[in-house]
Amino acid sequence: MTYLTSRAYYKARILLVPLGPSGASLVSTMSDAGLREILVAAPASHPDGVLLHEIDSPADPSIETVSDLAAATDMMVFLGSRLEEIPDDFVEVMATAGRNQGTLLAGVLVGIGGWDSEPGSTSMKVLRRELDMLVTVRKADLAHDFIEVLKGGTKDAVPGKLFQLPTPGA
């Protein structure tokens, strides 16, 4: 077998942005399922501040400015399931800061609800306008796996062997 080893292991710096209570619940579920090395951001009382914590340490938040946080992030993933819960203003602030830094802006909606409400309809318009990519999945474990892929996966795979190709003539 011939192995391609064209790049070293790369781990994206992902900022997970829960969209309301349903997003916070999904973050907790993903943390319980083993998602690690992800920062989580939530609105702070300061106008340009964001509460920030490691996904597995929610009790130890710090406060960062939106612009500093965006500059230190490769990708923002907005996560939720109930459209009517989405804090549209916060999405717009975070997305603008990310776009100004060249950060990839993704949304992951799990088992979407709230389509038929006015706030839900408005939130969907905001997400479509602000994000580079919007993905919908049926279950939280699919969202967990998607975020792992975006992050760069885990190092559980065979080191240095990203793809395994058959040897010609074999």
HELIX and SHEET records of a PDB file:
HELIX    1   1 GLY A   20  ASP A   32  1                                  13    
HELIX    2   2 VAL A   66  ALA A   71  1                                   6    
HELIX    3   3 LEU A   83  GLU A   85  5                                   3    
HELIX    4   4 ASP A   88  GLN A  101  1                                  14    
HELIX    5   5 GLU A  118  GLU A  130  1                                  13    
HELIX    6   6 ALA A  140  LYS A  151  1                                  12    
SHEET    1   A 2 THR A   2  LEU A   4  0                                        
SHEET    2   A 2 PHE A 163  LEU A 165 -1                                        
SHEET    1   B 7 SER A  62  THR A  65  0                                        
SHEET    2   B 7 GLY A  49  GLU A  54 -1                                        
SHEET    3   B 7 LEU A  39  PRO A  43 -1                                        
SHEET    4   B 7 ILE A  14  PRO A  18  1                                        
SHEET    5   B 7 MET A  75  ARG A  82  1                                        
SHEET    6   B 7 LEU A 104  GLY A 113  1                                        
SHEET    7   B 7 MET A 133  VAL A 137  1                                        
END                                                                             
